[in-house]
Amino acid sequence: MTTRLLACWSAVRYLVVGAATSMLSILALVGLFVVLALCPFGIGIPSVAPAIRLSRKVVGLDRRRAARALGEPIPEPYRDGNPVTDPATRRDVAWLALHAATGMLIGAMAVGLPLGAVQQVVTAVVWPAVPGGLEGSMGIVVTSWPTAGLAVLSGIAMAAVTLFLAPVVARWQARTARSLLKPGPGVVLADRVAELTATRAAALEAHGAELRRIERDLHDGTQARIAAVVLQLGIAGQLYERDPETVRELLVKAQDTATDALAELRTVVRSIYPPLLSERGLAGAVRALGERSPVPVALTVEDDSGRPAAVEAAAYFVVAEALANVTKHADASKVEITLGGTPGLLSIDIRDDGRGGAEETGGSGLAGIRRRAEAFDGTLTLTSPPGGPTELRVELPCGS
């Protein structure tokens, strides 16, 4: 009962404030009507766009109220440009008209019903002290105890209607506001296209940078060493008959150089796709990263489903970069990593007990992790208050 009373009180407050914003909606509609009525005379045309922007402030109040009531954000649907041609303007006007027609009436009922219930009960109690009786809120004249009982019953009925109906009406009003004031399907699609375009461009840029890094590593390292081996073997071939001792030294150098080239080549290969992923799977590869980390790592595997190779590689490098950040910046004593999600979504949660204050700017590597996640249409969520702890969550869709 306490929960229901609190819900009723919250709903009544919401509807009463809605009555006030309903009055603002009426004023906004009147203002828009006046401006549009002056347009045929050429007077109101310059004022149309400012009037629409002003009405959006009124609509914004109801959008924020509905978001708080429903416990979920309602993003603004407006696009940059002419507000007259913005589809969201028509939805705003529809809400203003609906709220202007119903908001004050609903708010009056939300106030009137509980006050009427109180008045009925008070009337039933004090009527003997008033000569000729008292008239209650529903037209019941209390002149005797039977009529007093009828007044009490009607008051209880009014209180019950308020208790059960107010939350329902408040939810209806909030959900109606959400349906009209949230971004429409076209806006959501346009935002999604823009987001995918940006992430695709970032993915292509990251891919290009990765190819340039691989080419640079091969050119400056492995290729140079192999060229040195070829040169040393060529000189050894020329000196084979004349100076066997020098040939022996050249062959030893060539072998050492070839060994270094092979090691560098393995390093480049690991940077493309770590062999540990093929040998141990993602959980085993992450566990190996934790064993090499100077900060103690506790790994929890909630879902060890097989993922596409590209997703597992991205997850591996996300963990590797995150552990590097912890080692360099966090001053932490432990790290907790959780691999979970579903077969269609891989989630990586990394939590350390360091000093917090992590930001994506400043060369921390977090921006690179975000780009890597967004390349797979994934997300990154960072929580790092000063003093810690730092919590990093990366979600990577797996295409299933």
Secondary structure as UniProt FT lines:
FT   HELIX           2..38
FT   HELIX           39..41
FT   HELIX           45..47
FT   HELIX           48..70
FT   TURN            83..85
FT   HELIX           87..126
FT   HELIX           127..129
FT   TURN            131..132
FT   STRAND          134..135
FT   TURN            137..138
FT   STRAND          141..142
FT   HELIX           145..181
FT   HELIX           185..217
FT   HELIX           218..223
FT   HELIX           224..239
FT   TURN            240..242
FT   HELIX           244..272
FT   HELIX           275..292
FT   STRAND          297..301
FT   HELIX           309..325
FT   HELIX           326..330
FT   STRAND          335..342
FT   TURN            343..344
FT   STRAND          345..352
FT   HELIX           366..374
FT   TURN            375..377
FT   STRAND          379..383
FT   TURN            386..387
FT   STRAND          390..397
//
